[in-house]
Amino acid sequence: MNKFYMNGKLIHKASDHNTKRCEVEKWVFLPHSDFERLKANPYQEHEAITAARDLMYEDNNAYHCIMLLDEYGEDGLLIEAEGFDYPRLSMFVPDAKSIYERYQTSEPELKLHDMIKDTVEKIAELAHTDKTDFTSADMIDMDEVESLVKNAIVQQLAQRYDIKMAKNTDIGVDFQPDIHVEAEKLTELKFYCPLKVQREIRPSFDEDEDEFFEDTEELSDFEVLEYESEISGAIEAYQSDEEENRGIMAYLGDRKRFADKVYSIFPSVENVGDRLMGVFTCQICGELDSYEYDELLQELRGQASDGWAESFEQHEIHTSEGDIYVSFYDTCGAWELMTEEEVKAAPESPSEDIGMRM
């Protein structure tokens, strides 16, 4: 039998086992580095605790807590902050992610698991009577399996933020829809950043060096505007089939800090006050709390600096005046990521330094 591994701390006295009911009001995923920092010293402030501060308190019946989960690990921290921005009470919970997964497991999935176990027991029993070959359809009710799978899918859909309603509509007729789903309405958030656009200077022959000389020149805001359609077309052409519905969120499903509420992220460019700016258009389900919002901003900064945008800027865009390269990030000058409201409130002059707002 396979061994089971977990992190834990063994205690000496039976009195240490005394407990009080804890109710987990919210499960929050943290970056591994943040989790390790809090585990080493729980009594420090963290944005995730601040965002969920009002959910944590103690009453006569229970501690009302949040569970912080290591995004890329297995363990957790149970936190009760009592209205503060740091844990007043905390407990290390080994293998907390398996508890989270069990919490998300639907009743049909549990029944399916029990059916599998019962079938295994039956086959093992018969194996000791010299029977060696089995047909799975004879050992387990496949119609019931199919029904449980459909119900499990429906119940998991119903737990999602972005699904308004899910229903099993199976009436036993082949080739007819058997699951009905209605999605929640999505709201749109736009974030803007400046662009850096460089154009290749046509190669010239340097007689002193006896070689061809190649270089680039940075274009002004006015010059960049002339290439809006070419840049937009290049972004559209750069999109892969996997990104058709969700944009770059198609690759960010493991970002549990915000992935459940952010349906899509599409990069683009937009003319704002005679200045072409980079845009990340996000479709959101529900409302992001302050921690989720900050984590989304951090992800967008990463995508602009060394994620999607870094890869995009390596691809030349052909124009009649020469190839251009578009960067959503500039390490040499002031760089800002702004909301739509902040862009509208900013001075219109493209030469004016707007400054950092986030």
C-alpha positions, 0 to 999 in steps of 0.5 A: 500500500502506498505511504501517506505523507503530511506535515504535522506537529505531535503534542505531549498532553491530552489537554492540548487536544481540546478544541472549539468549533471553527467555521471557515468563511473563505478559502484564500490561495496565497503565493508560496513565498507569502505562505511560507513567510506567514507560516514562519511568523504568523503575526504580521499583516497581509493583504489577504487578511485585510480583505477578509477582516470582517469575516473573522470573529469569535462568538459563543458557538465558534471561531469564524476564520479564513483558511489560507492555502499554499497555492503550490503546496499542500498545507494551510493556515487557519486564521482568526484576525478579530478585526485586525490586519494580522492573525490574532489566532492561527493554526497550522493545518497539514494537508489542508488542500485535501480538506479543501478538495473534499469540501468541493467534492459533490455527493454524486462524486462520493457515491461514485467513489463508493461504487468503485470501492465496492466493485474493487472489493467484489473483484478482489473477492472473486479473484480468490475463487480462481476467477481471472477475467472480468467485464466492468459492465457486469460488475458495475451499473453503467447507467448509474455511473453515467447519471452520477457523472452528470449530476456531479458535473451539474453540482460542480457547475452550480458552485462556480462564481460565474454560473448562475444556474445548472440543471440536469435535464436528462429525459433519457432520449439519446442525442438530446441536451442533458445539461442546461447552464446559464452563466452569470453576467460579466462586468468589464474592467480595463487597465491601460499602460503606455507603449514603447514602439521602436522602428528598425532603421534601414541597414546602411553600410559603414565603410569604416567598419566594413559592415552593415549597420542596423539600429532602431529608433523609438517613435513618438506618440504622434508617429505611433498613432499612424500604426494603430491598425497594424498593431491591432492586427498583429495582436489579433494574429498573435492570438492562438486558438486556445485564447479565442474565448478567454484570452491569456486567462486560458493559461492562468487557471492555476492563479487561484488567487483570482482565477475563479472570478476573472473569466478573460483577459484580452490585450489590445491597443486603444487611442486615448487622447491622441496617444496609443496605449496598451489595454488589458480588458478583463471580464469579471464575475462578481466583485473582486475584494481588495486582495483579489484586485491587487493580485490581478494588477500584479498579474497584469504587470507581470504579463506586461513586463515578462509574460505575454507582452514580452513574447509579443514584442519579439515579433516584428510588425511589417509596415511600409516604413519598416518593421516595428516592435511594440512593448507594453512595458518600458524599463527606462522611463516611468511606467504606469498601469491605470484604470479607465477612470484614471485615464479619463481624468489624466491630462490629455497631452501625451508628452505630460508625465502622468505618474504612477498611480498604483 
